[in-house]
Amino acid sequence: MSLVNYRKRRRFQVTPEPRGRRPRPRRSSLRYVIQKHRATALHYDFRLEWKGVMLSWAVPKGPSLDPSVKRMAMPTEDHPIEYNTFEGVIPEGEYGGGTVMVWDRGTWTPETEDVDDGLKKGELKFRLDGEKLHGSWVLVRTRRPGEKRPAWLLIKHRDEAASRRDIADEEPRSVVSRRLLVEIARDEGGNMEKAADGDPPALLRRMLESPELVMPASRRRKKSVWHSDREPTRAKKPAPIRARKKAPREARGA
Ligand code: MN
């Protein structure tokens, strides 16, 4: 559990993502967050708080409520807990460049007795109490022959929260700002076309017909959304140096 890999991959003078403080385990309930991330490809970053960091897996198709569906989950580097509120745009060309949405959040409870042992052995059972996801789940490691990195599978257990409905498609908005990816990109100076590619096409088509469905572009709506205090990072070429001549007054007013 360390943020060394997290920090190695990022340039904090360029990306608005948080650097993260020293990992500090807490006693109270454990948090989880799922961030929908339109980077090189769309995926859902599934993060569980453990020992002061967020253990992380990238789930390309997102979670499924259907217990017969196994969703691939590739382990990624531990993230700082401050990352949980990050919603915004990572500059293109940087690690993970693209639009990030807080898709779900809540608390999790281990159902595996010894979490460290479960992680080592490759099977972690837990409950989620979130805004979108609930009930019992399992993350299980699989090692397919010939594959370098072991993949994990995220699977819903059979319980009252199991369902056939497609939650990724039916609930595509941010739990903190109600925005779609395209609206986050619009508000934070990202690539709207690329971001929209991660939103449900049918909903985008309805929005074109009924513009009142579009979230108004208001800046800095929620304090819970983590923002950089820097200016947007695009178009930051230094101003060309030339001798400044004062324009004649009448020319300026025109
Ligand atoms: Mn990601």
Residues whose N, C-alpha, C, O or C-beta is under 5 A from the ligand:
A	BS01	MN	H37 D45
